[in-house]
Amino acid sequence: GFRLTQHSQVVEAFSNPTWTVLLGLSVPLGVNPITFATRLGYLFAALSLPTAAAWGPISERRGLRLEDALAAAVPLTVTAYGYWACGGLETGVLSFLLALSGALWLRERRDGRTFWSALTLGLVSLTRPEGALYAAVAGVLMVLSRPKPLARPSRQEILWTLTLAAIVGAWLALRWNTFGAWVPNTYYAKRDGDFYPRQYLIGFARENRASVLAAVLAWPTVNDIPGDVDLA
């Protein structure tokens, strides 16, 4: 495994283990890998939209509203979303896992029970090289949404943190044991390149004004995240 030939050096030729494992199912299923990748991308990209639209109803125990559907439609204004999701890459599964993580996380913050979002965020961390940043943001929001940020963590929060750390930690340990590196090979391939981040961000904002405007308008609602229920 992880070799071009049986005599080649072991190489991590991917930076998205979640998507790689899913695509590997094409072999036992007897499906063309390219067809399987694109169809799976279509499926996950489509499923992510209603899942994201469920955030409002889940967090507030209410019915679906127009703004919920509008929020889910924002990604459709980004050309890259459809392009990469339908191109056989991990965009579709990443967006679905993020949408599912948000829905589960909001329900958990509302009810103070279960910690399934730690599992889905763990899979997010294994789907993209920067995936752990999404989990870190969820952790920060968890702290900020608590009535007393520095209070003793609840049993739910402890289990959430341990579950997420176990998933990410297990993959880091496996990577180190197999490849002798803590970060994916894409880091070493790109670390010395100048990708003009300032121009990239300006260009993205210019081409995706609707998404940027939606993010700015939605930011004040972060304060409306349901508070924590202490289970201790």
Disulfide bonds with the S-S distance in Angstrom:
none
